Amino acid sequence: MRQFKHYIGLVLLFGLFQSCDNDLPIPEGELPSFQPKLVVNASLNNVEPIEIKISDNAGAYTNDLPSAYSDVFVSLKSDGSSVSMLYDNTSNSFKSTQRAVPGNTYTVEVRDKASERPTVFARSFIPEKVFGKTIGYVENGGIDMDGLPSDLLSIEWTDLSGSNYYMLHFYYYSETVDLYIPFDFQLNDPTLQAPETLKLDDGGFLFNDVLFNGRKKKIEVVPPAGSVAGNSDVLYLIELRSVTKDFYNYYKTLKQYRDRDDLQQAGPFGSAVIVHSNITNGLGAFIASTVESDTIR
């Protein structure tokens, strides 16, 4: 009996691999019906003027691609007060001269003038600036990953009670190319080492406050020795963003989607990842953050 069960298992496993090699056509009429929807994407913050991109969606079983869609009414409000938005043909987006205000709540409503797509809604709160933030710099105060003396950079702030989310970047300034460039450093901080913390493609870190909720938090890093040797003025830039939960979930799922994209293309053994959306009746992400940047000279 045990050998018989083992034989059956091998047959089933062989059949599974056989089915993976053959693309079975989906019978006509069994494809899910396509629902045209509006796609709204915006990342509001206190530094850049507000910009909202509107597009349509495309069917998964067609060769169509989403495209910009401007035939809509866009209503944006900040704590009940209207924010003027104008369409920009160059960027194919709706823009305002205003920047988002920390502490305010923004709501957007987008209505299709042709009434072919459902009206969509979204809301986002702009986080307050962090409390008690200080920046530290000690010339040659640390040891880099190669064991060489280098500068010690730090940022400290007080986390408020509740669930909070952050994005943190460290840059050195290159006078040669006139750019702020991210750098690698030893991950000694438990929050940056945490499994749920994401190392982003641009060198930043996205994390929550589970390990320091309601307490002071200090992160120290040491850039590679010689990164700013010979700089005449600006040395480093430290950027901390307080981000919303929707921002955190969007970036987290987007990173997971990109990381697993190759596996998804490899067949049924890939894990599908759904990118987070907070658009009611539509698709996309209406997210927010508050940026605080400190230049070290």
N, C-alpha and C positions, 0 to 999 in steps of 0.2 A: 504493500500500500504506500509506503514512504517513497519507493522508487517511482510509482505511478504518479504521485503528486508532484515529484520533482520533474518528471517528464512533461506533465501538463504545464508546469510553470515555465519550462523552457520554450514550449510551443507558444504560450501567450507572449513571452518576452520577444520571441522571434517575430511573431505577428505584429507586435508594437513597432519594432524597427522597420518591418516591411511597410507598415502604414505611414511611417515618417518619410519613407523614400518616395512615396507616391502622392502627388497632389490630387486630392479628390475634389472634383468640381462640385460647387454648391448648387443644388438643383434650382432652376429658375423659379422665382416666386418665394424663395425661402430667405432671401437677403433682407436684412432689417431695412425698413423704409427710412429714407433720408429726410431729416428734419432741418430745413434752413434756419440758422440761428445767427445772432450777432455775436461777435467776439470783441471783448473790451479788455484792453491792456493798459495799465498805468501804474507807475511807481512814484507816489508823491513823497516829497521831502522838503525840508526847510531851506535848501540851498539852490535847487534848480526850479525854474518856472514850471508850472503844472502843464503836463502834456498827456493827452489821452489818444491812443490809437484805436480805431474802429475798423474791423474787417468782417468779411463773411466767413462761413465755414465751408468745407468741401467734403464730399462723400468719400468714405474710406475705400470704396470699391471702384473709384473712378480715377482718372488721371488729372482731375481738376486740382488746382492749387488755390488756397485762400488768397483773397486780394483785398486791398484797401476799399472801404465802403464809406462814402461820405454823404450819401443820401439819407441822412438821419437828423433828428432833433436831439441835441445833447444838453441836458440840464445838470449843472454841477452846483451844489450848495455846501456852504461851510457853516455849520451850526444854524441852518435855516436861511442864511443870507446867500443870494445868488452870486456866482462867480462867472464873469464874462469869459466865454470861450469862442475862438474864431478858428476856422479851418485854414490850415497852411498847406498850399499845394506842393511846396517843395518837400516837406517831410511827410505829407499825406497823414496828417494828424491834427487834432484839435488842440489849440494852445491858449494859455492865459499868460498875462504878464505877472500874475501873482505867484508867490511861493506858498507852500503849505505852512500853516502855523501850528507849532507844537501845542498839544492840548485840545485842538479843535477836531471835530468829527466831520468828515466829508462824505456826501452821498451823491451818487451819479445815477441818472436815468437816461437811457438811450432808446429812442423810438424810431422805428423804421418808417420813413415817409410813404413807402409803397405798401405798408401794412402786410408785408409778406413774411416778416419775421417777428417773433414775440418781443414786446418791450422788455428790456432788461434793467436790473437794478443792482447796485452794490453800495457798500458802506465801508469806510475805514477810519480808524482813529489814529491821529498823528501822535506818537509817543512824546511824553515830556522829555526834556534833557535830563541826563543822569545827574544824580546828586553828589556833590563833593568831589568832583573829578580833579585829579592832579596828575601831572606828567613829570617823570623823572629822567635825568640824564647824567651819567657819570662817565667821563672820558676814561677809557681803558679800565673800566670798573668790572669787567667780566672776562670770561674765557670763551672763545668761539668753538665751533664744532671741530676745528683742526687743532685745538689746544693752544691757540695764540691769544694774547691779550687784545681785547677789543672793547668797544663802548657798551655800557649797560643802559638799556632803555626800559622804562616802566610806565604803566598806567594804573591808576587806582581810583575806584569810585565806590559809592555805597549803593548796594542793590536794595530796592524797596521790597517789602513783603508781597507775595503773589507770584504769578508766573510771568517771568520777563525773558526777553530774547534779545540777543546781541549779534552784531557782525563786527569783527575787528581786523584791521589791516595795519601792518608795519611796512614802511617804505624807507629806502635811502634815496637821496637825490643825486642824480648823475648830471654834473655840469656839462659833460661832453655831449650828451644827447638831449639835455634839458628835459628830463623826465624823472618822475618818481617811480622807482622800481622795487617790487617786493623782493624779499630775501628769505632764505631758509635759515632756521635756527633750531637749537636743541629744544625739544618739547619736554620741558620739566614741569609745566603746570598741569595739575590734575584735570582741570576743566578742558584744556586743549587736548589732553590725552584721552578724554572720555569717549567711549564707543559711539555715543550719539552726536558728538561734535563732528561737523563736516569741514574738511579742508577743501576750499573752493579752488577752481581752476585759476583764479587770478591771485592766488596766494593768501587770501583771507580765510578767516575762521568764522563759522556760524555755530552758535551754541546757546543753550538755555542756562538758567540760574539754579538748577537743581542742587548743585554742590555748594552753593553759597547764598541761598535764598535769604534775603533780609539782612545780609551782613556786608562788611567791606570786602572788596575783591581787588587783589593786586596781581598783575601779570608782568613778569620781567622777561626780556629777551636780549640776546647778544647777537648782533649782526656779524657777518664775516669781517675779519680784520682787514683794514685798508679800504673798505667800501666808500668812505668819504674822504680819503686822504687827498689833501690838496684843495678841498672845497673852500671857496672864499667866503661863503655866507651860509646858505641853507645846508643842513646836514641830513635831517630825517623828518618824516611826517608820520604821525600816529592818528589813525581815523577810527573812531568808535561810532557805531550806529546802534541806536535803540530801535528795534524793529517789532512789528506786530506779529501775532501768531500766524496770520495768513501769509505774511512775508516769509516767516521761518518755514512754514509748511510748503510754500511754493518753491523756494530755493532748494529745500531738502529733497522734494520729490523730483524736481527738475534735474538735480545732480544725480539722483538714483536712476532716473530715466536715461540720462546720457551715459552713465557708467555701464548700464545693462543693455545698451542698444545693440551691441555686437551679439550678445546672447539671444536677444529677441530675434535677430535676423538668422540665427543658427537653427531655428526650428522650435518645436514644442517644449524643449527643455529650458528655454529662456523664461525669465519671470517678467510678466507684464507689469509696468508701473504706470499708474494714472497720475498725471501731474495735477496738483491741487488747484482748484478753481473756487472762487467765492462770488461768482456772477450768477445771480438768480435769473432763470429762464434763458441763460446764454452760456458762453464759454469765456475763458480768460482769467485774468487776475487783476484785482484793484487793491494794491498793497501800499504800505506806507512805512517810512522810517524817519528818524531824526538824526542828522549827521553832526558830529562834533570833531573837527580837525585841529590838530596842534602841530605847528611847525617848530622843530628844534634847530637853533642856529648856533 
